[in-house]
Amino acid sequence: MNGFVLADADSFYASCERVFDPKLMGRPVVVLSNNDGCVVARSSNYELYASLSRRMMSVMDRYMAGRGAYSIDECFLMPPDHAVDTTCRLMRTAVLRGVGVPVTVTCAPTRTLAKILSHWAKHTPATGGVAVWDGLPAGLTEEIMAATPVGEVWGVGRLLEPKLMGLNATTALRLRGMDPAFVRRRFGLNLMRTVLELQGTPCISLDGFDAIKGRREHQIMCSRMFGHSITKMEELAGAVSVYAQQATARLLRQHGLTRLIGVWCATSPFRDDYRIAGGYGRPLDPTDDPITVSRIAVDVARAHARPGYRWVRAGVMLSDLADRDHFDTLDGLGPVRDRGLSEALDAVNRKFGTMHAGIGWGDIRGQGRADAETGGTWRTRRGRLSPRATTRWDEIAVAHAR
């Protein structure tokens, strides 16, 4: 059959923790955010979660082709020509046995319908974690769409939800019934594509995004929240320098060049003096040189972030990207290329661990369990970090035979 398979891990972060801590089976589990501050759907042990995600994706590749990762815990695949339901169930069982993470697998004519079906299957134990749109009675598919609030439809979101509800498009089913041409005039091309997808016409792609391979076609961003607020420009510049180096490392891995470097920083949104500051800088020529990127990023931060404010997070964004291997220009001109420094830094960090070498001053060296983080006093707090059993020898899981 034609269509798309969506494989979405169930409560992924909590499921990862259960893999190496069987005591958590059958018990409520929450995951703290970075800085150990809130119970949120974000990772505090991203090494473990990313490792298990790669293993999960690798197992699924044995069963279906055309994988396009949408996030760390879900991906789209191309369904087989026959025995779709059986193959989906075999794949789900293989992931559970081989990795230990439960996955909901759905197949539908479009990616948007597969997302809606996945949400329904997760809350319908009788499906066994697998559902195929074409295998369901027509009346049931209508019920599923009628029970899906319009704000939960992939591609709608909170901003469009009240406007659509004002037009009586309160559910996925009612949104499906809207005229695509009217939707485009009123809300734009993206929502029109969503309506077409609800009607069974695939028109949303994942081009330019692969979360697992880490490739970005349009922009690369590295941002973090600080372990404590920063008021001194020297500390803020150090943090921005580190983030610029990390973003450039990702750029180099995908053989890219950047032509626009953005920096932003923010104070706490819970304070009366909440403030966001930021700006952009352009290199003279497209570049993948970490020294050039870091220098421009720090200059932008110094120009736009005033000292004295209590900054709690910052980020660096590389955009207007180009492919290094296919970048052509006039003779005598060309990109500002890294001259081997990044390769040397990468070799050091691969041998001794990440964040053991870097450019300039940023307290680059971590200590103890924070060895993979910068050693700066502003680094993200991770005091309640669970064991990174798949990436650290000194934290590997121990099994006891009784």
N, C-alpha and C positions, 0 to 999 in steps of 0.2 A: 504494500500500500504506500501511497505518497503521504507526506506529512512530516512531523517532527516528534522525536522522543525527548521528554524532559526528565532528567534524573536529579532529584532534589533531596539532599540528605535531611533526615528528621532531627530537629534540634541539634544541629551539627556540633557546636562547641561543647554542649553538655554530653553528647554522644561520644566525642573524642575523649573527654575526661573519664567516661565509664570504661573505655577500652582498657586502660591501664590501672583502673581502680574498681575492681568488681564490687566493692562494698557499696558503690553508688547505684547499682542495679536496683530498679524498682523504687528509688527514692527521689524526691525532688532535688534538682540540681540547678544552681544559679552560677553565672560566670561574671566576675567583676571586670569592669573596664580597666584600661590602663590608668595608672595613678591610684588604683584600688579604691576608687571613689563611689562608683555606682554599679548597680546590677543592671546591665544593659546587654543588648545583643551584639557585643563587640568582643574582640579577642584580647585576653591578657597573656595568653601563651601561644602567640601566633606561630612560633617555630613548630610546635607540636601539631597545630591545626593545619598549617600549610603542608607539613610532611604527610599527614594522613590524607589530606586532600589529593596530593599527587598520587598516592597509592590507590585511592579510590578511583581516580580518573584512569589510571593505568589498567586496572581490572576491567573497567567498562569498555576500554578500547578493544579488548579481546572479543567483545560481542557485537559491537556496532561501530561503524565508521563515521567520519565527518564530525567529530566532536568539536563543539564550540563552547568554551567555558564562559559562563555568564558571571559567576562569582566563585568564591572559594568552595562553596558547598553545592553548587548546581551547574548543570551543563545541558546543552542540547545535542542530540545525536540524530543520525539518519536511520530510520527504521529499516529492518530487513524486508525483503520482497515477500516473505511469507512467514507464517507462525510468529506474528508480532507479539501476541500475548505471552506465548511460551518463552520466547527469547527474552522478553522483559523480565519475566519471573526468574529465569535462570540467571540473568545478570544481577538482579536484586539479591538473590541467594548467594551468589559468588562474592559480592561486595560485603555482605554481612559476615560470611565465613572467613573471607580472606583479610578483611580490614577491621571488622567488628562494628561498622557503622550502618544503621538502618537507613534505607533509601526508598523514597517513593518514586515510582517510575510510571509516567503517563505518556500516551501517544495521541496526537490530535492533528487535524489538517493544518493548523497554524500554531505558531509559538504562543500567541495570546490565549488560544483555547487550551493549549497544553498547560499553561500556568493556572487557568481557572480550574481545569480538571484535577491538577495536582493538589490544590487547596481542598477540593471536595474529597479526594481520595484519602488525604491525611486525616480527615475527620470522619471517615467511613471505614471502620475496622473490617467490615465484610469484604472489602476489595483486596485485602491482603497486601496492600501497598502497591498494587498495580491496577491501572485502568486504561482502556483503549476507547477513544471517543466513538469510533465507528462500530464498536461492539456493544454499545449501550442502546437501549430503546430510545426512540426519538422523543418520547414524552419525558424521559429522565434527563436528557441533555437540556431540554427546555427548562425543567425544574432547577437544574444546577445553575443555569444562567440567571434565572429569575431570583434565585437565592443569593446571588453574588452582588453586593453593593457596588455601585458604579465607582466609588472611590477606591475599591480594591482591584479594579481592572488594571492590568499591566499597561502603563502608558498614560494613565489618567492622573492619579495623584490628588493631593489635598487642594491644590490651587484651582483645578478645574472642576472638582466635585461639586461645590455649591452652584456654579454656573450651569452645570448639566442638570442638577436637580431642579433648578429653576425652570428648565425646559421639560420637566417630568421624566428626564432620563435618569431614573433613580437606581436602575439595576443594569447589569450587563445585557440582559435580554432587551430592555428598552433602548439602550445605546445601540445595540445591533440593528434595531429597526429604524434608526435615523438615516436620512439621505446623506451619503458621503459627500456630495457636492456642497450641500448646505453646511456640513460640518467643516469642510475645508475653508469656505468663505468666513465662517464665524470663528473657528478655533485654530485653523492652520493645517498644514500637511500631516504633521505627526499624528494628530488625533483622527484625521481621516483614515490614515493607515490602520489605526486601531479598530475603527468601525469595520473596515474591509476585512480585517483579520477575524473579527467576531462573526462576519458573514461567511467565513470560510476561504477567503482569498489571502494566501500568504504574501506579505509585502514588507515585513520587518526583518531586517538582517542584523547580524552581529559583527559586521565588517568594522575593523579598527579596534576590536576589543577581544583580548584573550587573557583572562585573569590568571590562568595557571601558567602559561608561557611567559606572562609578564610583558607582552608586547603592546605598545600603544601607538596608534597611528597619528593621533592629534595632540596629545599632551601627556606629560609625565609629572606627577606631583609627589612630593614627600612632605608630610606634615606631622607634627606631634604636639601633644600637650606637655607642658613642663611639669616637673615634680613640684616646683613651687614658683610663685610669680617672680618675674624678672623686672627690675627697674633700671639696671645699668646697661648702657649701650654696648659695653664690651662683652657682657654675657649674651646679649641678644645677637650680636654679630657673630659670636662663636657658634651659637645654635644654628643660625642661618647658614654659616659656612659648612657645618656638618651636614645639614639637610641638602645643600646644593651638591655636595660631593656624593651623597647617596643617590640623588636623582640623576646625576651625571653617570654614575656607575650603571644604572638601569639603561640609560641612553646608549652607552657603549655596548652593552650586551646585545642590543637589538640593531647595532650598526647604524645608529641614527645621528643626526645633527640637529641642533636647536638654533632658531633665529630670534627667539623672544624669551626672556627670562623674567618671571614674575615673582614677587615676594609679598607676603601678607602676614600680619600678626594681629592678635586680638587680645583684649582684656577679658575679664570674666563677664558673661552676660548677666550675672546675678548682682553686679555692682551698679550703682547709680551713674558712675562715670564710664559705662561701657563704650568701648571704642574699637573700631577696626581701621587699620592703616595698611597701605600697600601701594605698590606701583610696579612699573615694568622698566626693563632696560634691554637694549639690543646690542649684541656684539657687532663689530664692524663687518664680520663675515660669519656665515654659519659655522658652528663650532661643536666639538665634543671634548674640548680641553677642560679638565676639571679646575685648573687654575683660573682660566678666563671666566668660567661660569661662577665659581666661588667669589671671585673679586667683584663681578657685576652684581651678584646677589647681595653681598655685604654693602656695596655702595647704595643700592636701592633701599635697603633696610635703614641705613644711616640717614638717607634723604627724607624718608617718609615716616619713620617711627620715632616720635619724640621721646627722649629720656624722661623718667619721672613717672610715667604710667606703669601700672602693674600688669605687664604682659604675661599671659598664661599659655599662649600657644602661638606657633608660627608655622609657615609653610613656604616651600619653594616650588614653582611650577615652570616646567620647560614646555614651550609650545611652539607653534609654527614649525613643526618637525619636518625633516627631509631625510631621505635614504642616503646614507653615506656612499654606498656602492654605486648609486646611479645619479649622483649630483654632478651636473655639468654646468660650466660657466665659461667665460671668456678666457683665452690663453693668458697666462700670467696671473690670473686671479684664482681663488679657490678657498676652501674652508680652512679655518684655523684648527688644525688637527692636534690631538694629543700625541706627544712625542715619546710615548713609552712609559710615562709616569703612572698612568692608570694601571697598565699591565704589571708594573712593579708593585704598586700598592695591593693589587688583587692577589699577586703571588704571596706577599707577606701575610695578608689576611686569611688566605686559604690555608696557609701552613700553621699559623698561630691563632687563628680565630678572628672573626670580624671585629672591626673597630680597634685594631692594634696599631694601625698606621693611617695617617691622613695628612692633609695639607693645612699648614698654618696652625693657629692656636684655637683649640676648641675642646680642650680636655678630652682628647680623642680616646684615651685608653680607659677601658672599663675595669672593674675589679669584682672578684667573687662571682656570684650568680648573675651580676650585671655585666659580665664579660662581653656580651654581644651588644652592649649599649655604650654610648659615650660616657666617659668618666666625669663629665661636668656635674656640678651640684644641681643643675637645672634638669638633669635627665629625668625621664619618665619613671615614676615609682612603680615597682612591680614586686613589692614585698611579700605578696601572697601568691607568687607564681608557682603553679603546679609543676611536677617534674616534666622535663622535655625528653621523654623516654626514647624518642626515635632519632634524636640529633645530638645527644650529649652522652658520652661514655660514662661520665660520673653520675648521671641521673637515669641510667638505663633501668628498666623494670626488673625486679627480682621475683622469681616464682618459687614457691615453697611446696614441696611434696609432703603430704601428710597421710 
